Amino acid sequence: MNSRRLKITFPPDTPLTEIEEAVEVGFGGMGSAYRGPDRVVFLHNLEMPYELVTRQLTAFQHDGFILSWEAT
C-alpha cells in the first residue's frame, strides 16, 4: 500500500452522484477515497503502484472525467 495522497478535482458539470460513486469504489479499487470541499476528492492508501494510478488519472483527465489531479 502506498502512502501518497492525490487531490482530484472534478469538472463543474459532473453530477455529484458520480463523484460519490467514485469515492465509494475508491476510483475503481485504486485506493481509499474521501470527499474534500466542493468537487474535490482525495485518493490515498493506494492499492496499485503510484505510477499506474497516475497514468490512469492522466487518462481520466484527457477523457474529461476529471478536471485535474495533483500529489499532496
C-alpha positions in Angstrom: 0.0 0.0 0.0 1.3 3.4 -1.0 1.1 6.3 1.5 0.9 9.1 -1.1 -2.3 11.2 -1.4 -3.7 12.6 -4.5 -6.1 15.5 -4.8 -8.6 15.1 -7.7 -10.9 17.8 -8.9 -14.0 17.1 -11.0 -15.4 19.5 -13.6 -18.4 21.6 -12.6 -20.8 19.6 -14.9 -20.0 16.3 -13.2 -23.1 15.1 -11.3 -22.5 14.8 -7.6 -23.8 11.2 -7.7 -20.9 10.3 -10.0 -18.4 11.9 -7.6 -20.0 10.0 -4.7 -19.8 6.7 -6.6 -16.1 7.3 -7.4 -15.5 7.8 -3.7 -17.5 4.8 -2.8 -15.5 2.4 -5.0 -12.1 4.1 -4.4 -11.7 5.1 -8.0 -12.2 1.5 -9.2 -10.2 -0.1 -6.5 -7.1 2.2 -6.8 -7.3 3.0 -3.1 -9.4 4.7 -0.5 -11.1 8.0 -1.3 -12.9 10.7 0.7 -14.6 13.9 -0.3 -13.0 17.3 0.1 -14.6 20.7 -0.4 -16.8 21.3 -3.5 -15.9 18.8 -6.2 -12.6 17.6 -4.7 -11.8 14.1 -3.8 -8.7 12.8 -2.1 -7.3 9.4 -3.0 -5.0 7.7 -0.6 -3.9 4.2 0.7 -3.2 3.3 -2.9 -3.7 -0.3 -3.7 -1.8 -0.1 -7.1 1.7 1.2 -7.9 1.8 5.0 -7.8 2.9 5.2 -11.5 -0.1 3.1 -12.6 -2.5 5.3 -10.7 -1.1 8.5 -12.1 -1.2 7.1 -15.7 -4.9 6.2 -15.1 -5.7 9.6 -13.6 -4.0 11.3 -16.6 -6.2 9.2 -18.9 -9.3 10.3 -17.0 -8.2 13.9 -17.3 -7.7 13.6 -21.1 -11.1 12.0 -21.4 -12.7 14.8 -19.4 -13.8 12.7 -16.5 -11.7 14.7 -14.1 -10.5 18.3 -14.4 -7.1 17.9 -12.6 -5.1 15.9 -10.2 -2.1 16.6 -8.1 0.0 14.8 -5.4 -0.4 16.4 -2.0 
